[in-house]
């Protein structure tokens, strides 16, 4: 409990810092005045300049962190995350395809369709009849599928006009630029119901952690449950991708970071910690990306990439030392 309170406190401090700092800094008193009176520079920051961006960052980070924690729990592997499994890339490809071919569907619908199609494809390619599919096989197939989806998205960008192609490239890196309250409402409106569904499935995850045979002995329909839980996690990741792009490594890092900070044991506790940690990572990464270099706002994906790449190398070395790779 103390760890969760600490994580929540850090998230609150990061949120306030993200609202105060940027190209136009404001003091806490001006921000409070804007919150209370709805007037002055503080109100402008909250209503237009940074409030929607921070709210979107919180929502996108939370759904990505929750999605990653679900996959890592389901496959019992710290490398199982929607970005490494290719699902984020599939969601991104679907949105770029929608722009390139003029498909008039909302971004969340396209992202969900792309993520689910890639999930089914990875499942079919990794499936081996008569044998349990190792998590490492699924991860490797997902990596290959994700690289293919990213390559296709890059090709489709050549069909776009120059300005649209540049914006699409920035979005594929992971970006929170020019986000408004519509984006924030979108990710929270989709993410909250999916999160409630995910927590309702936590009891099945607890059984699945014991292994397929034991879970089946407890009355869990293993394959059916795996697909249902995976679909929920893919849709959560797609909700984040739809508003912020396929931000790299957030889903990979959030679960282990949240569990280490809070000491959470059961699936539900780790899921809550992973969601909070994902939100913290994205808010801090966005703050770093837009305030480090004066006059230049980097995409949030650049910051998460700089943080996540060393973590991935460290995690791979740990898995190799343990003999799991």
N, C-alpha and C positions, 0 to 999 in steps of 0.2 A: 504493500500500500504506500509506504514512504517513497519507494522508487517511482511509482506512478504519479504521486504528488509532485515529486521533483521534476519529472518529465513534463508534466502539465505546466509547472511554473516556468521552466525553460521555454516552452512553447509560447506562453504568454509574454515573456520578456522579448523573445524574438519577434513576435507580432508587433509589439509596440515599437521596437527598434526599426522594423521594416517600414512602419508608418512615419517615423520621424526622419529617417535618413533617405537621401536620394539626391537628384540634381538640385532640388530645392529643399534644404533642411528646415525643419521647424522645431521649436522647443516644446516640451511637454505641456506648458501652460497654454500655448496657442492651440495645441491639439485638443486639450480638454475644453477650452473655450468653444472651439468649433463643434465638439460633441454636444455640449450643453446648449449652446445658443443657435447652432446651425449657421453661424456667420463667421466671416473673416477667413484668413489663410488656412486655419485648421479645418474649417468646414470644406474648403476646396480640396484639401488633401484627402479627407475622408470620403467625400462624395464622388470625386472625379479622378484625381491624379493617382493616388496610391491605394485607397480603400478597396476598390474592386479588384485590383491586381493582387493585393495581399489575401483577400477572401478567396480568390481563385487559386492562389498558390496553396493555401491551407487545404482546400477541398481536393485539388489534384494530388497533392502529396499524401493526403490521408487515404484516398482510394488506391493509389499506387502501392503505398506501404501495406495496406490491408491485403491487396491482391497478392503481393509477394509473400507475405507471411502465410497465407492460405496455401499457396503452392509449395512452399518449403515444408510446411507441416504435412501436407498431403503426400508428398513424395519422400519425406524424411531426408531431404538433402538441401544444404544451405545454398546451393547453386541454382536451385529450381526457382526461377522468377520469370515473370512475363516478358521482360526485356531479353533475357537469355534464351527463353523458349520460343521466341519469334512472334509472340502474340502482339506486342506493341508495334512491331514492324508491320505486321499484317493490318492492324488498325490504321496506321499511318498511310500504308499503300492504298487502302480503300478510300481514304479522304482525298489523297492526291489524284486518284483515278476519277473520283467524283468531280473534282475541279477541272481536270483535263478533258473529260468527256461530257461535261455539263449535266451531270446527274443531279436532279433537283431533290435531294434528300438531305435532311439535317445531318450535321457532322456526327452527332452521337450514334445515329442509326448506321451510317457508313462505317464508323469505327467499330461498332459492335459486330456488324456483318463481317468485316475484314478479320477481326480477332477470332471470331468463332470459326470462320472458314479455315484459317491457319491452324487453329487448335484441332479441328477434325483431321486436317491433312497430316499434322504431326502425329496424332494418335494412330492413324492408318499406316503411316510409314514406319513407325516404331513398333507396331504390334507384331507379336510373334505367337502364333497359335500353339497352345499347349504349354507355354512358359509365361511366367510373370515378367512383364517388361521392366528391365532395370531402369532406375531413374537416370543413370548416366546415359543410357541409350536415348531416352526421351530428350535429354538436354542437348546431346550432340545433334540429333535430328532437328530439334528446335533451332539451334544455332545456324545450321545450314539453311533451313527454311527462312529464318529471319534475314540472313544475308541476301538470299534470293529476293525476298520482298523489298528490301532496301534498294537493291540494284534496280528492280523494276520501277520503284518510285522515282529513283534518280533519272531513269530513262524517260519516264512520263513527264518529268519537269522540263525536258527539252521541247515538249510540245506547247509549253506555256509561253506567253509574252514575257519579255525581259523582267519587268517589274514584278509580275505575278510569280515568275520562277524564282526570283531572289527572295520574295516573301515566303514561298513554299519551302525553300532551302533553309531559311531561318527557322521556320516552324518545325521542320523535320529534326533540327538540332535540339528542339525543346525551347519554347519561348513563351513568355508571359507578357510580351509587349502589347499595348493597346487593348488590354482586357477591360471589359465593362461589367456592370452588374448582371447583364444577361448571361455572360459566361459563368460568373460566380453562382447565379441561381441555377444554371444548367447542371454544373458539376455537383452541387449540393442536392438539388432536386432529384437527380438520378442516383447519386452516391448513397444518400441516407437510406432509401428503401432497400437497395442492394446490400448495404452493410447490415441492416436488420435481418435480411435473409441469410447472410453469411453467419451471423451469430446464432441464428436458429439451427444452422447446420453444424455448429461447433461440436455437438455431442457425437455426431457421426465421425468427425475428424478425430475425436478422442479415441473412438474404437479403431479407426484406421491406423492410428499410431502404433497399435499393438501388432500390426501385420495383417495381411489379407486373410490368412486362415483363421486366426483368432477372431478377427472382426466378423467373418462369416459365421463362426460358431456362436457369436453373440446376436446373430439374427440380422446383421447388416448385409444388404445386397451390395457387394463390394464394387463391381463394375458400374452398376447404376449410380451408386453414391459418388464414385470417382468422377463420372461424367457430370453429374449434377453440381458438385462442388466446384469442379473445374470451370463449368459454364458461368457460375456466379463470379468466380475470380477473374475470368476473361472479361466479363461485362464491367466489372469494377475498373480494371486496367483501361478498357476502352473509354470509360467515362473520363478518366484523367487525360488520356491521349487526345480526346476530342477538343479539350480546351487548352491544353498546354503542349501538345505534340508528344512524341515518344521520348520523354525526358529519361536519359539513361541512368541506370544504376540505383535509382531511388528504391524501386521494389526489391532489389537485391540486398541493399544495405539496411533498410528500415527494420525488418524483422529481427535480425541478430542484434542490432543496436538497441532496439526497444527492449528486447528480452534481457540483455545484459544490464541495462540501466534499471529496470524494474524488478528483475528476478522472477518474472512471470513464469509459471510452470504449465498450466493447462492451455489448450488451444484458444479458448476465449480470452484469457488474460494476455497471451502472446499476440493475438489479433488486435486487441485494444492498444497494446504497447506499440505494435508495428504501425498502426494507423497514425498514432500521435508522433512517432518517430519520423514517419514519412512526411507528415506536415512540417515538422521542425526542419528536416533536411531541405525541403524545397524552399521554405521561407528564408532560411539562412543563405542558401545558394543563390537565390534571386537577389537578396540584399547585397551579397558579395559581388555578383555579376554586374549590378547597376551602379554600385557606389565605389568600386575599387579604382577605376580609371576615370578621371575627370573628363566629362564631355562625351563619354562612350558607354553605352549600355550593351553589355554582352548578353547573348541568350542564356537563359538559366541552365540549359543543357551543357554549356561549356563548363560552368562551375561544377555541376554534378559529375561531369566526365572527369574533371581533374581530381575530384574527391574519390570517385568510384573506381577508376582504373587501378590505382595502387591497392585498394581494398580487394579487387578481384584477383590481382596477382598474389596478394597475401593469402587469400582464401584458397586459391588453386594450390599454392605451396603447402598449406595445411592439409588439404585433401590428399595430396601426393604423399606427404609424410605418413598419413594414416593408412595409406594403401588403398584408398577409395577411388583413385584415378590411375 
